[in-house]
Amino acid sequence: MKYDLHSHSIASDGTLTPTALVHEAVEEGVTHLALTDHDTLAGLPEARQAVAGLNIELIAGAELSAMWNGRTIHIVGLHLDVESSVLREGIRQQLEFRDWRGREIARRLEKKAGIEDAYEGALSFVHGGLVSRTHFARYLVEAGYAKDFGQAFKKYLLKGKPGHVRGDWASLADVVEWIRAADGIAVLAHPARYNLTATRLRGLLAEFIEAGGEAIEVLSGSHTPNEVKAMAGHALRFGLLASAGSDYHGPENPWVHLGRLPEMPESCTAVWDSDIWQQRAA
């Protein structure tokens, strides 16, 4: 079995259609794929059709943005009931904010950096109903304002830069509640990426568990071997299940591949080996 429980399609900020994503996963030998687009379920119907007749299981998921102590964090929901009214209302609120943020990013880029028509430029890269900072970065590169994706973020979109707009997402507790209301499993995504001190990370994990969170991404496409070891330690210490996800967005990032993750540390209980997984998957 090969699990990849964190991936993106053009329904959010990925570059492959859900169908192409499924077929690439099959080529990589992935047997269980979670499509977890940012704050949307829009890619799941196509992905469900794509897996029909193939040797791969699709897990309905989403990566939801949340606020914790004034910073943005991401919570992956797995085995979601996509018909949940609570989840759908939460996602509606997230998308409403994303739309406002996109227009505000464009306004600030024009006012502070003299970049006109950035919103329309970003929309040219949007294939779903969601505009993200990633779409703005792609436009900034195409229009010649940045030489590459990383520079676009560093020069224009990060904190203190002309196009930065602070996140104003739902609270950590609310987002976990949406996932639980949809009978899903709440997973803290790529925890090492938040650059928290050990004390603050422990605080985040404690609040995550208190809210109903059940798992942490020990294996992530952005985690170094030392970070994997550290996150495995946190999973053991806090009694959290361990998840694995590449956070794949498309072939433009050649250092990240679907399903190409190290072995789960023996100290961890993989989320797919848990009773919770079996109950939610039934």
Protein Blocks (a to p, Z undefined) as FASTA:
>chain_A
ZZdfbdcdfklmmfbdfklmmmmmmmnopabdcdddehiaklmmmmmmmmgopacddddd
ddddddeehiacddddehiafkbmklmmmmmmmmmmmmmmmmmmmmmmmmmnopghklmm
mmmmpcblbdcfklmmmmmmmnopafbfklmmmmmmmghiaklccdddddfklmmmmmmm
nopacddehkllnopafklmmmmmmmmmmnopabdcfbafkbcfklmmmmmmmmmmnopa
cdddekiabjklmmbcehiacdddfkbccfklpmklmmmmZZ
